[in-house]
Amino acid sequence: MTGIIRYYLFIKSKKNNMKFMSFMLVTGALTTLVFSCNNSSESKEAPASKPGITKTDWGQVDGKQVYLFTLVNSKGTEVTISNYGGTVTSFVTADKNGKRSSIIVGFDSLNQYLQKPPYFGALIGRYGNRIGDAKFTLDGKTYQLAANDGKNTLHGGLKGFDKVVWDATAPSDSVPSLTLKYLSKDGEEGYPGNLNVAVQYTLTNDDELKIEYNAETDKATPINLTNHSYFNLSGDLSNTILGNTLTIDANNYTPVDSTLIPAGEIKAVKGTPFDFTSPKKIGRDIGLVKGGYDHNWVLNKKDSSLQKVAELSDSISGRSVEVYTTQPGLQFYTGNFLDGKFINHDGKPIQQHTALCLETQHFPDSPNKPAFPSTILKPGEKYHSITIYKVKLN
Ligand code: GLA
């Protein structure tokens, strides 16, 4: 090849590169523009790496489009959420060595969520946890619900909020957030009233995943909304959660019967395996609790202000998560029913005690327990609650 030809090819390839780059820039700008102008567009975008939010098509359920939204903050922390079940599919943060991994279990494909995993990352409603005998009486009328957990109803019934497609909007604000809306029709899963629910997920630059729940109804109905993320702070399911340290700001809990329905009593944790009032390894006393922890702690907070109620720490990764909530209760569940049937996005089976839940909530079976704080939402009232999971390095 002569020097002239080589020079010509160099210029040509440079020009082509330039053309390619300007094409990419224009396409990128247009995609961003389309996305920020029209949130319902079906753009296919690569996962985000810059602060903001991106949206990817993820399939269809019930004839409705399902998306994955990736929220990224200024530290590069990423939370991925689908409008299918309002599911948080991953929460990627850096560990003490700067290695990034998801601190919650989940899957990459929608199809795996359609196999009915036990509520991984999902929004739960209308009623988080159990209602005894799958029924309750309100204003003299008895409502029959689906018995999907033995004779009880669990997490909203056969098709709870974790299995529906929510309407999603993602404003292009500097702090990424996603708003999900769902109308649960009068009679759905046996519950009364048209219930309009809006849940907003926000990822702050302090690595807080903030979840804000709002709802209104046109007939009195029980309501107890929560999120069912399963945490493994090490990001590696070959480590169980038994070595994690947990603190719960609760002097009392609600003991349960053999079907996990609260007996109605509020019992002191002092001197029992349920005492997490000061930091304690989860594995220390778990052997003393038949089946493992799966109970509601009665939080010490006295009102519905937003307060820190729990802290979970993992020494392997150096990560901790602080839980803040406006709710009166916390269901601490040590993944007792996990059996390795589902494979996490890190390729490892999700086995018993490889992940845990800290579900902020009202107490289980409240509609049948007049002594528990009321979970009845009436027409004209506004249901509002906030929960924050704040991740930090120890
Ligand atoms: C909740 C319940 C558990 C179990 C899981 C899902 O945390 O308290 O008993 O049903 O959900 O498997």
Boltz pocket constraint, residues with backbone or C-beta under 6 A from the ligand:
constraints:
  - pocket:
      binder: B
      contacts: [[A, 118], [A, 119], [A, 129], [A, 154], [A, 260], [A, 294], [A, 295], [A, 331], [A, 333], [A, 337], [A, 357], [A, 359]]
      max_distance: 6.0
